[in-house]
Amino acid sequence: MKAMARRAVRLAVMTLGFAGLIVAVNAVPGAATDPVGFSSTVVARGTDMSPGTLPITQGMDVVVSAITLAPGGSSGWHSHPGGAIAVVQTGELTLYQSVGNHCVITLYAHGQAFIERPGEVAGSAGATLGATFPGVPLGGSSRIDQPNPGTCPGV
């Protein structure tokens, strides 16, 4: 019986010891390093309003652009090798997408983000955007001009 009591006491002491060790390790402040000669400026921030994702391929370029679209302007029909992630910084942007034989029109406003897929064109009442283009061939263009599919009248 004494052996059982000693085992129980030993188990309790070891359990408390491990619990104390875990608490002590987690209570020690992290060993993060302070930045030196570093600054960061947010270019654009927005809430994603579009479904889907874009694949990012290792070894390809990632291009970041500041885009201005004048009132009544248009980007023309185009695509991007790896797609685009854009944030509307000012104004509003209308995105036209040719799907089959019809046109899907989506309006994005200041503070909204969206994913642009191949074959979409942007028109605007005046907007500025921050855009990231992943999957661009090394040293290549982030834009590929496309013919007008004829499904969005007036675009």
The 8 nearest C-alpha neighbors of each residue, nearest first, counted from 0:
[[1, 3, 2, 4, 5, 6, 7, 8],
 [2, 0, 4, 3, 5, 6, 7, 8],
 [1, 3, 5, 0, 4, 6, 7, 8],
 [4, 2, 6, 0, 1, 5, 7, 8],
 [3, 5, 7, 1, 6, 2, 8, 0],
 [4, 6, 8, 2, 7, 3, 9, 1],
 [7, 5, 9, 3, 4, 8, 10, 2],
 [6, 8, 4, 10, 5, 9, 11, 3],
 [9, 7, 11, 5, 6, 10, 12, 4],
 [8, 10, 6, 12, 7, 11, 5, 13],
 [11, 9, 7, 13, 8, 12, 6, 14],
 [12, 10, 8, 14, 9, 13, 7, 15],
 [11, 13, 9, 15, 14, 10, 16, 8],
 [14, 12, 16, 10, 15, 11, 9, 17],
 [15, 13, 11, 17, 16, 12, 10, 18],
 [16, 14, 18, 12, 13, 17, 19, 11],
 [15, 17, 13, 19, 14, 18, 12, 20],
 [18, 16, 20, 14, 19, 15, 13, 21],
 [17, 19, 15, 21, 20, 16, 14, 22],
 [20, 18, 16, 22, 17, 21, 15, 23],
 [19, 21, 17, 23, 18, 22, 24, 16],
 [22, 20, 18, 24, 19, 23, 17, 25],
 [21, 23, 19, 25, 20, 24, 26, 18],
 [24, 22, 20, 26, 21, 25, 19, 27],
 [25, 23, 21, 26, 22, 27, 20, 19],
 [24, 26, 22, 23, 27, 21, 28, 20],
 [25, 27, 23, 24, 22, 28, 21, 29],
 [28, 26, 25, 24, 29, 23, 30, 22],
 [29, 27, 26, 30, 25, 31, 24, 23],
 [30, 28, 31, 27, 25, 26, 32, 24],
 [29, 31, 32, 28, 27, 33, 25, 26],
 [32, 30, 29, 33, 28, 34, 27, 35],
 [31, 33, 34, 30, 35, 29, 28, 37],
 [32, 34, 35, 31, 30, 37, 36, 29],
 [35, 33, 37, 32, 36, 38, 31, 39],
 [34, 36, 37, 33, 38, 32, 39, 31],
 [35, 37, 34, 38, 33, 39, 32, 40],
 [38, 36, 35, 34, 39, 33, 40, 32],
 [39, 37, 40, 36, 34, 35, 41, 33],
 [38, 40, 41, 37, 42, 36, 34, 35],
 [41, 39, 42, 38, 43, 37, 44, 129],
 [40, 42, 43, 39, 44, 129, 38, 45],
 [41, 43, 40, 129, 44, 65, 88, 128],
 [44, 42, 129, 41, 86, 88, 45, 128],
 [45, 43, 86, 110, 42, 46, 41, 88],
 [46, 44, 110, 111, 112, 86, 47, 43],
 [45, 47, 111, 112, 48, 110, 44, 86],
 [48, 46, 112, 113, 49, 111, 45, 114],
 [47, 49, 113, 112, 46, 111, 50, 107],
 [50, 48, 113, 47, 114, 51, 112, 115],
 [51, 49, 48, 52, 114, 47, 113, 53],
 [52, 50, 49, 53, 114, 113, 116, 48],
 [51, 53, 54, 50, 114, 49, 84, 82],
 [52, 54, 55, 82, 51, 81, 114, 83],
 [55, 53, 56, 52, 81, 134, 133, 82],
 [54, 56, 134, 133, 53, 57, 81, 59],
 [55, 57, 134, 59, 58, 54, 133, 81],
 [58, 56, 59, 55, 134, 60, 133, 54],
 [57, 59, 56, 60, 137, 134, 136, 55],
 [60, 58, 134, 136, 135, 57, 137, 56],
 [61, 59, 135, 137, 134, 136, 62, 133],
 [60, 62, 133, 132, 135, 134, 59, 63],
 [63, 61, 132, 131, 60, 133, 64, 141],
 [62, 64, 131, 130, 132, 61, 65, 129],
 [65, 63, 130, 129, 66, 131, 62, 128],
 [64, 66, 129, 128, 130, 67, 63, 127],
 [67, 65, 128, 127, 64, 129, 68, 130],
 [68, 66, 127, 126, 69, 128, 65, 125],
 [67, 69, 126, 125, 72, 127, 66, 123],
 [70, 68, 125, 72, 71, 67, 126, 123],
 [71, 69, 125, 124, 72, 123, 68, 126],
 [70, 72, 124, 123, 69, 125, 73, 122],
 [73, 71, 69, 70, 68, 123, 122, 74],
 [74, 72, 122, 75, 121, 123, 71, 68],
 [73, 75, 121, 120, 122, 76, 72, 68],
 [76, 74, 73, 120, 77, 121, 144, 154],
 [77, 75, 120, 145, 147, 119, 144, 118],
 [78, 76, 144, 145, 143, 118, 75, 119],
 [77, 79, 117, 143, 118, 142, 144, 80],
 [78, 80, 82, 142, 81, 141, 143, 117],
 [81, 79, 135, 82, 134, 141, 78, 142],
 [82, 80, 134, 133, 79, 135, 132, 83],
 [83, 81, 79, 116, 115, 80, 132, 117],
 [84, 82, 132, 115, 114, 131, 85, 130],
 [83, 85, 114, 131, 130, 113, 115, 132],
 [86, 84, 130, 112, 113, 129, 83, 114],
 [85, 87, 112, 129, 128, 45, 111, 88],
 [88, 86, 128, 109, 110, 111, 89, 127],
 [87, 89, 128, 109, 127, 110, 86, 43],
 [90, 88, 109, 127, 126, 87, 91, 128],
 [91, 89, 126, 125, 109, 108, 127, 92],
 [90, 92, 108, 126, 107, 124, 123, 109],
 [91, 93, 123, 107, 106, 122, 126, 108],
 [92, 94, 106, 122, 123, 121, 105, 107],
 [93, 95, 121, 105, 104, 120, 106, 122],
 [96, 94, 104, 120, 119, 103, 121, 93],
 [95, 97, 119, 103, 102, 98, 104, 94],
 [96, 98, 102, 150, 101, 103, 99, 95],
 [99, 97, 101, 102, 100, 96, 103, 150],
 [98, 100, 101, 97, 102, 150, 148, 96],
 [99, 101, 150, 98, 97, 102, 149, 148],
 [102, 100, 150, 98, 99, 97, 103, 151],
 [101, 103, 97, 151, 150, 96, 98, 104],
 [104, 102, 96, 95, 97, 105, 101, 98],
 [103, 105, 95, 94, 102, 96, 93, 106],
 [106, 104, 94, 93, 107, 95, 103, 96],
 [105, 107, 93, 92, 94, 108, 104, 91],
 [108, 106, 92, 91, 111, 93, 105, 109],
 [109, 107, 91, 111, 87, 90, 110, 92],
 [108, 110, 87, 89, 88, 111, 90, 91],
 [111, 109, 45, 87, 88, 108, 46, 44],
 [110, 112, 45, 46, 109, 87, 108, 86],
 [113, 111, 86, 47, 45, 46, 85, 48],
 [112, 114, 49, 47, 85, 48, 84, 115],
 [113, 115, 84, 83, 49, 85, 116, 112],
 [116, 114, 83, 82, 84, 113, 119, 117],
 [115, 117, 82, 119, 114, 118, 78, 83],
 [118, 116, 78, 119, 79, 82, 77, 115],
 [117, 119, 78, 77, 76, 116, 96, 120],
 [120, 118, 96, 95, 117, 76, 116, 77],
 [121, 119, 76, 95, 75, 94, 74, 77],
 [122, 120, 94, 74, 73, 93, 95, 92],
 [123, 121, 73, 93, 72, 92, 94, 74],
 [124, 122, 92, 125, 71, 93, 72, 70],
 [123, 125, 70, 71, 91, 126, 92, 90],
 [126, 124, 70, 69, 123, 68, 90, 91],
 [127, 125, 90, 68, 89, 91, 67, 92],
 [126, 128, 67, 89, 88, 66, 68, 87],
 [129, 127, 87, 66, 88, 86, 65, 130],
 [128, 130, 65, 86, 43, 85, 64, 66],
 [131, 129, 85, 64, 84, 63, 128, 86],
 [130, 132, 63, 84, 83, 62, 133, 85],
 [131, 133, 83, 62, 61, 82, 63, 141],
 [134, 132, 61, 81, 135, 55, 131, 60],
 [133, 135, 81, 59, 60, 56, 55, 80],
 [134, 136, 60, 59, 141, 80, 133, 81],
 [137, 135, 139, 59, 60, 138, 134, 140],
 [138, 136, 60, 139, 59, 135, 58, 140],
 [137, 139, 136, 140, 60, 135, 59, 141],
 [140, 138, 136, 137, 135, 141, 60, 142],
 [139, 141, 142, 135, 138, 143, 136, 80],
 [140, 142, 79, 135, 132, 80, 139, 143],
 [143, 141, 79, 140, 78, 144, 77, 80],
 [142, 144, 78, 77, 79, 145, 141, 140],
 [145, 143, 77, 76, 142, 78, 146, 75],
 [144, 146, 77, 76, 143, 147, 78, 118],
 [147, 145, 148, 76, 144, 77, 149, 118],
 [146, 148, 149, 76, 145, 150, 75, 154],
 [149, 147, 150, 146, 97, 151, 76, 145],
 [150, 148, 147, 151, 152, 97, 154, 100],
 [149, 151, 101, 102, 148, 100, 97, 152],
 [150, 152, 102, 149, 154, 153, 97, 101],
 [153, 151, 154, 150, 149, 102, 101, 148],
 [152, 154, 151, 149, 150, 122, 147, 95],
 [153, 152, 151, 122, 75, 73, 120, 95]]
